[in-house]
Amino acid sequence: MALSRFWLVLALSLSACGGSHYGQDDSRIDPDKEKLIDKLTLFVEAVQGDRFDLALGYLTPAEKAKMDEGNPTVSPAMQRRLKAVRLSTLANKPGVHLQGGKLEGIYAWLPNVDHVPDHPSGEIPPPLP
């Protein structure tokens, strides 16, 4: 019984600390930045879960049109580009913002993953000295 109380107190203590909205320097995070990060998190989670239709629902209509290129489904090439993007990258890029609660400006920051050099062995060469 005492052990279960210990774990309960520990869990409550940790959960009380987990809800802070402060940056690394103990300054409060800008509420607009926090909303952007929340929406980007949902977007990236949907992409990583292969739920591209859900992910595109977080975008403005103009941004969505760039991603799906007018097709009913997202192309495999665009899926690879979306899966390569990172939340931390998008959150700090200029031009990525919320417009009417929807994400805008992501397309410009999608990595080009189609340019992979061909190697006969299929291995990636070591970095140059």
N, C-alpha and C positions, 0 to 999 in steps of 0.2 A: 504494500500500500504506500509506504514512504517513497519507494522508487517511482511509482506512478505519479506521485505529487511532484517529485523532482523534475520529471520529464514534462509535466504540465506547466510548471513554473518556467522551465527553460524555453518551451515552445512559446509561451505568452511573452516572455522577454524578447525573444528573437522577432516575433511578429510585430511587437511594438516598435522595434528599431527599423523594421523593413519598410515602413510607409513614409519615410521622410522624403521631401522634395527639395533637397539641397544639393548643390554642386560639390565638387571636390574641395573648394576653398570655403565651405560652409555658407556660401551665399545662396539665396533662394533662386531656383531655376525660373527663368522667364515662363509665364504661363503659356504663351504662344509657342515657345520652343517645346514645352512639355506636351502640348496637344499634337504638334508635328511629330514628335518622337513616338507618341502613342499610335498615331495613324500609320507611321512608317513601320512600326512593329507589327501591326496587323497585316499590312501589305506584304512584308517580308515573310511572315509566318505562312500566309496563304500561298505565296510563291514556292517556298520550301516544301510545302505539303502538296505541290502539284495541283493546287486549286486556282488555276489562272483566271477563271471566270470571276471568282470571288475577289482575287487580287485586283483585277481591272475595275471592279466596282468601287474601289477606293480612289480611283483617278478621276480627274475632270474629263468631260467628253472629248476635249481636244487631245489630251494626253493619251486617253484610251485609244483614240483613232490612230495615233502614231504607233502604238504597241500592237494592235490587232490588224493594222493595215487594211481595214474594211472587211476582213474575213470573219466568219462566225467563230473561228477558233484561232488561238495563238500559234503561230508557226513554230516548228521545232527550233529554228535558229533563234527566234525571239525568246523562246523558253530557256535556251542555254544562256542567253545574255541576262535574262531576269534572274536566273538562279545564281549567276556569278556576282551579282551586286550585293553589297553588305550594308546593313543598317547604319553602322557607324560612318561609312563613307557618305551615304545620302544625307544623314542628319547634319553634316558639316559643309555641304556643298552650297555655294551661292546659287540662288534661283530655285532651289527646292523649297516649296512652301505650301501652305494650305490656302485654297481659294474656295470659299463657300463650303468649307468642311471636307473638300476633296484635295488630293495630292496633285501638285503641278510641278513640272521641271525635272522629273526623274529621267525622262528619255535621253536628255543630253548627257547624262552621266552613266549610261549603261556601258559596261565594258565590251570591247570588241573581242569576242572569244573565238571567232572564226579564223583568225590569223594564227595558225599553229604551224610551225615549220615541219615539213615532211622529213622523217628520218627512216631509213630502211630498216633499222633494227627495232623501231617502235619505241626506243628509249629517248628520253630527253637528254641532250648533251650536258656535260658539266659546264658551270659558268666560266666565262673567260677570266684569265688571271688579271 
